[in-house]
């Protein structure tokens, strides 16, 4: 079935809280999608973010981001006074000021916890059902706060190495903080579950991301050191990244810990199966970021300053996905197969049956056999004008030289630049790809200021928000019209 959707992370929604939340504006966006004849809402990972604010570098592969918890909902539940909605979160309504969110929102969430009854039946059911990840995450977050926010690798040795006696003693000391962390996760999951149910009831499925790797400073790495390539002191031996490519001449040094796939194999990939199962409760469709890393991944010796000197090492291949299918059945997965692709990676994607991705911004290099040109697609494909790592299509196009612009116009069979973004959107929608996803910024024809992420740039990313009044009825009608034209 041909479907269309929009890429927009919840943080980019309008709200009174300086950042998009899981509150009323998220429900309004679902209604906008429904009116626009969209069937899919794609988002980024929902995990708790740290320095740099990237949803692809989270403190947990299972937990939700407390920044997304809607304060107005907590007011309606009697956990906060209405006056908190006047809290200062910044002047610019189209940019997230994460420092203010950290300083001003988190104390309000702690205030809400002070009024919460931890004997609540639903809370205790949530804690029990999610104990396999929640206990470690709540303890990790509590210790992180206790030690002033530093990475777990810098904690005192007994806590870094999870000495049993030290851990048991600190649990007693930090019991209130641990319960607070569990409360945050309960409220996040409660609000997200209601929003997802509303989306599904309106015919909208959620596409969510799973980054292949976890953050070095995460509850996952701290509590499961045996499944990562750590030395005896729990320091990384090699870390993740990608070689020089379209985005960077020196590659990208991500710094994530690499999995010990042999150790995972001995457990029948139980951690990965738990991870996918948990994400299936959050999303209807899972997009696995950096899919090619399951065939081979770029391993960089810890301490290297760039990614240039890494080497390719073999991943688990189809064995992992067969085990996931065996335990969880057939699930909807999109393979983010961008970057350096070998025949082996293509074979893995084809054997898995997962649809791959095509980006129109990568299509125009004078090669008629370019895989990103729509006449080379097969149906089992997800097409995008661009993704969160690309410039907006408007900005991308107007940065091209005259010859490159001419190639794009020639393919689109148009003579000027007036409707270039709209024409590229229509090109994606009319392609044979079963799924077409358009970033919200492209439907709004926005420029460089609205770019979500620039790979390799440590700060200034993930800040863009919708302006008030951008989601108009006219825009919805236009999106619905072209979606219907192309049978989606």
N, C-alpha and C positions, 0 to 999 in steps of 0.2 A: 504493500500500500504506500503510495507517494504521500510524503508528509513534509510540512514546513514548520520552522520554529525560529525563535529569536534567542540570541545569546545576550544575557544580562545577569550579572551577579546581584544578589539581594543587597549588597552594600551600596550599589549604585542607585537604589530607589530613593525617592524623596521621603523625607520624614522630618520631624521636629527635633531629632536626636543627633544631628550632625553626621549620620550614617544611615543607610537603609537598614530596615529591621524586618522582622517577621510579622509586623502589624498590619494595620489597615491598608497602607499603600501597596503592600505585597498582594493583598487580596484584590485591590483595584487593578494591579498589573495582570493578574490571572484573568480578570474580566476583559481587560484590553486584548489579551491574547485570544480569548474566545471570540470576541467581536471581530478580530482581525483574521479569523479563519485559520489560526495557528493550532497545531497539535502538540508542539514541543516547546519546552522552556529549558534552555541549557544554562547551567551555572558552573562556577568553579568549585573546588573543594570547600567544604563548610567548616573545616577545622579551626581551632584557636590559633591565631597568628601571633608572631613575635616580632623581633627586630626586622624592619623592612616591610612588614605588613603583608607579605606574600601569602596567599592561600595555598601556595605550593610548598611552603616551608612551615609546617604546623607543629605544634607541641604534641599532637596525637593524630594517629590515623583513624581514630574512632570517635573522639570527642567533637562537640560542636563549639562554635565561636560565641562566647558570651556577648560580644559586641552586637550580635544580631538579635539578642533578646529584646523584645519590645516593652518599653517602660509603660506605655499607656495601658497595655494589657495588665501589667502588674498593678497599676492604679485601680483598674476596674475590679481586680481581685482583692482589693483592700490591703495590698502589701506595701503600697506607697501612697503618699499624699499627692494630690493633683498638682501642687505647686512645683514638684520636681520637673514637670514638663516644660518649665520656663528656664531650666538650667542652660547655661551658656555653652554652646558647642562650636562656636566659630561664626564669622561674618559671611564667608563665601558659601552659599547654599549649593554650589555645584562642585565643591571640592571637600573631601574628607580630611579633617585635621585630626589625625590619629592620636597626637599627643593630648589633645583636649578630651578625646573619647576615653583614653586611658585614665586621665586625671579626674574627670568629672562623672563619667558613667559608672565605672566600677564601684565607687563608693555608694552609689545609689542602689546597685544590685546587692551590695552587702547590707544596706539598710533594709531592703526587702527581705533578705534572709533572716534578719533579726526578728521579723514579724511572722516568719513561717514556722508552722508546726511540723517538726521532723517526724512526728508519729503519724503523719498523713499516710493513708493506706496506699494511694497511688504512688507516692514518693518511694515508699519502702518496696513496693512491687518493682518499680523501675530499678532501684538499687540492686535488688536481688537478681533480676533478669540480666542485668548488664555488669555484674560483678567481675566477669572474666577480663574486662578491660577497665572498668570504672574504678575499681579499688586501686590499681596501680596508677592510673591517671590522677586521681584525687590526691594520692600520697605524693606523687611527683610534683604536682602543682603546689601543694602545701610546702614541700621542702624547698622548692624553687623560691617561693615567697619568703620562707624562713631564712634562706641564705642570700637574700637581697637581689634575686633575679639572675644570678650567674648560672652558667651552664652546669649541668650535672657533672661534667668531666672535671670541674673545678671544685666540687664539693669535698669536704673532708673524706678521707679514704673509706672510712667505715660506711658512709652513706653512698658514696660513689659505687662501692662494691656490694652494697646491700647486705651488710653484716646483719645477721638475723637478730641478735640481741639489741643492736643499735636501732634497727628499724622498729622493733616491738616497743622500745622505750619512747621513741619519738612519736609514734602513733598516738600514745596516750597524751603526750604534751600538745599535739596538734589536732586533737579530736574535733574541735570546733571548726578549724580551718578546713579539715578534710570533709566535714559535713557541708560546709559552705560550697566547696568545689562540686560536690555531688548535687547540691541544690541547683547550681548553675546549669549543670548538664540536664537535670530533670526539666527545668524550665525551657531550656533550648529545645530539647526533644519534644516536649509537650507542644510548644508553639509551632515547631516545624511540622510535626505530624498533622496538626489541624490544617495548616496551610497546604500541605501536600494532598491531603484528602479533599480539600476544596478544589485544588487544581484538577485532580483526577475526576471529580464529579462534574467539572466543566469541560471534560474531554481533553485535558492537557496532561501529557506525561512529562516527567522531569528527567533530564539528562544531567548526570553529575559526574564529576571527575574523580578518578583515583590516580594520584601520582604514583609512578612505579616505586619510587624511593621514599623513605621517611626522612625527616629532619634529624641531623645529628643530635640536636638538643631537643629530644622528644621523650615522652614516656615510653614509647615503643623501644627505642634504642637502650634506654636505661634499664627497663624491666625485662628485656629479652636479649641480652648481649650475646647469647649463644647462637643466634641466627644471623649475626653480622660478622664482618671480617674485622674483629678486634684482636689486639694482642692480649697477653696475660694481665696487663694493667688496664684493660678495657679502653685502650686508645686505638683509633682506626689505623689499619695497615694501608688500605687503599680507599679512595673516595670516588664519588661519581662525577660525571660531567659529559661533555660531548666534544669531539674534535673540531678544529676550525671549519666553519660553514658559512652559510648565507648571512648569519647574524653577527659573527665575530671571527676576526682573522686569527685570534689566539684560542679559539674554542671557548667553551663555557666551563668554568670550574665551579660546579654546584656545591661540592663539599659534603654531599650526603653519604652516610655509611653504606657500604655495599653489602648485599645479602651473602651469607654463607649458604649457597644453594645446596651443598652437600648435606649440611646439618638440617636444612629444611626438608630435604628429600627423605631423610630418616624419620621425620615426623609425619610423613605423607602430606607435607605442606599445610599443616594444621593452622599456623598463624595466618597464612594467606587465605585459607578457606574461611576462617573467622572474620577476616577483614572484608572479604567480598560479601559474606552473609550480612554483616553489619551495614554495609553500604546499600544492600538491597532493601533495607528498611528505610533508607533515606531517599533513594532514587528508583525510578522505573527502568532506566537505561544507564549503564555505566560506561563512561569513556575512559579507557586506560591510557594515561599520558605516557609517552615515550615507550610505545609498544615494542619498538625494535630492540629495546634492552632485554627482552625475554629471549631473543635469539643470541645476541651478543651485546655487551655493554662496554663502555669506555671506562677503563680502570686507571686511575691516576694515583701514583704514590703519594701518601700523605706528606704534606710539607711543600709540594710543588707550588710555584706561584701562578702558573697558568695550566691550561689543559693540554698544551701542545704535546707533552711527552707521555701521554697515556697510551695504553694498548687495549686492543679488543680482546675480551674474554667471553667465553661461552656462557649463555644463560640456560635456564631449564627447558626452554622450548615447549613443545606440545605436551610434554609430560605434566606440567603444572596445570594447563587448561583441561586436560583429560581428567585429572584428579578433581578439579573444581566442578566439572560437569558431573562426575560420578557422585560427588557429595551433595551438590546443590541443584542438579538438573540443568536443562538448557536455560541460559540466561541471556538477556540482551546486552551485548558488549559492542562498543565501537573502539576500533584500534587506531590510536593516534600514531600513524605510520609515517610521520614527516621526518625529514632529515636524510642522512646517508642510508640508502636502502640497497642491500645486496640481494642476490637471487635467493639466498637463504631466508632473509627476512620476508620477502614476498611469498616464498613457499610457506612459511609459518602462518602468515596472515591468511593465505588461501586455504590452508589445511584447517585452520581454526573456524573458517566460515564467517569471521567477523568483518563487517564493512570497514574499509579504510577511509582516509580523508583526502580531500582535494581542495586546494586553496587557489582561488582565481588570481590572487596577487602574485603567485609563483608561475603563472601560465605563459607569460609573454616574453619569450627569449629567441624568437624567430625560428624555433624548431617546431614544425607541425606535428612531431611525434611526442612533444612534451606531455607527460602524463597528466598535467594539471589543466590542459585544454579540454573543454567539455566534449569535443568530438572523440576523445580517447577514453571516456569514462565507460565503466560497466554499471549495471543497476545497483550492485551491492556496494554503494559508495555514499559517503556523506560529503556534500559540497558546501564550502564556505566562501564568502567574499574575502574574509580575513578572520583571524582569531585574536585572542587577547594579546598574543605576542607580536602581532602586526600593527603597523600604523593604521589609522582609519583609512578606508578606501579613498576618500576624498583627498586626504593629505598624501597618501602613497602616489596617487595618479599625478597630482600637480607637482610632485618632486621629480617625476620622470623627465628625461630630455625630450626634445621635439620628435626625434626618431622613434623613441619608445612609445610616446603618446600616439604617434601615427599608427604603430602596430596594433595598439589596443583599439583605436577607433576603426581601423580596417577590419579587424575581426568582428567588431560589433556592428559594422556597416553603418556608422554614423559619421557626420561631417564636422561636428564641433564638440566642445566640452560641456555644453550646457546641462546635459542629462547623463553624464558619464557614470556616476555612481548608480543612478536608477537603472541604467542599461546593464550594468554589471550584475545588479541584483536580479533583474529579469533573466539574464543569461544563466545564473545559478538555478533559478526556479524552473526554467524550461529544460534544463539538462535531464538526462535519463537517470541521474542519481536518485535513489529512493528517498533520501532525506536531504533537505536543503536548510541550512542554518545561517541566518544573517545577524551580525552584531547590531544591537540597537543603534549604535552610533552611525552605522551606514544607512539605516532607514531614515535617520534624522539628518543625513548628509553633513556630518560634523567634521571639523578639521583636527589638526594635530593636538590641540589642547585636550581633546577628548580621548586620546590614546590611553589604553588601560595599562600597558606594561611595555617597557623597553628592555629586552634581555641584556644582562650584563650591567645594567644600571642599578646600583644598590639602593637608591632612595628615590622618592618622587613618583613611585608607581602606585597603582591600585587606588587612586584617589578620585577618579571621575564619578560624578553623580548626575542624574537627570535633573534638568532645571524644571521649575514649576511650569505647568501648562504645556510641556512638550508632547505628552501623549494625547493628542487631540482626536476628536471624532473623525476629522478629515483624514488624518494619517491612518487611523484604523480602517477606514473605508478603502483607502488606496491600497493598503497591504492586503486586505481581504479580496479586493478586485483582482490583483495580479496573481495572488495565490490560487484563486478559483480558475483563472484563465489557463494555468498550467497544470490543472488537475491534482492539486495538493490539498 
